[in-house]
Amino acid sequence: MDLLALADFNLVARHGGFGKAARAASRPKATLSRRVAELEGALDIRLFERGARALKLTEEGRALFERTSLLLTEIEETVTAISSGGTSPRGRLRISAPLLFSQTAMGKLAAAFALQYPDVRLEVTTEDRAVDMIEEAYDLVIRVNPAPDASLVGRIFLHDRLVLVANPDFRWPKGAEPVPVIVRGDIGGAETWSVTNARGPSQIAANPVLGLSSLVMVRDAVRAGAGAARLPLSLVSPDLAAGRLAHWGDVAGPDIALWALYPTRRLLSARVSAFLDFLKEAFPTGTPDELAAYLSV
């Protein structure tokens, strides 16, 4: 197989069209079209569906792209490292991280990583949705309690847990008295929240009165006295210590685990390995208190 033609196919697939790929690589569009056509002829399969306005990978084309794009990147990185006389991390590193972790910790982490590895071009995007690492060209994703995925492997680097907090002026409810609560997302109907505190297991009649899109916003609204809320311990530890919030109990349910995930088919690049080691150095024990201390510095 012609590796140069395969590289051109990957270029077109990654950019979603011959014109975009030609502009990105400063290559003639006609040359890319010819090289892809030659590859299709050599493999005797169609790799793209060519519409009047759009170019779409066929099922075979998508499979070839997923299985070769990362390998070609590894080859390019290896050649670059050898030619530069070393194996230090270099090149582009794309990471997707969840909203709360990005708002509270990722800026500080990214800056420290960039200073330590100046040859790495780090790009971080913030989103809570499940991204397609291959299709969207991410090298690593950080997710909270991700669903099992056979195509990904990874490691837990942080643990956290939910606690129920309120403004100190709020009083503990009497009996089945409803409690105004703040939730992330849309406001639903009344709920029952299970918590454990010095009184033992308790049930709270939660009455959602405010829905916000960010847990940082939820915390700020709880501080202002709008209601109680379930929040990560690491986010509210400073407020609890300073008396700005009161701890009403630990929320029943599984702990929060932050995972760093990457594709199973990929031999880890020096960049990804360096970032994984960097996370381990930043959070050696991975506890909520450790994350809270990191955020407070």
Protein Blocks (a to p, Z undefined) as FASTA:
>chain_A
ZZklmmmmmmmmmnopaklmmmmnopafklmmmmmmmmmmmnopafbdcdfkbccddfkl
mmmmmmmmmmmmmmmmmmmmmmnopabdedjddddddfklmmmmmmmmmmmmmmmmmmbc
cdddddfbdcdfklnopabdcdehiacdfkbgcddfbdcdddddddfkbccdehjaccdd
ddehjdddddddddddfkopcddddddfbdcfbfklmmmmmmnopaccdddfklmmmmmm
nopaccfbdcedddddddddddfklccdfklmmmmmmmmmmmmnopaklmmmmmmZZ
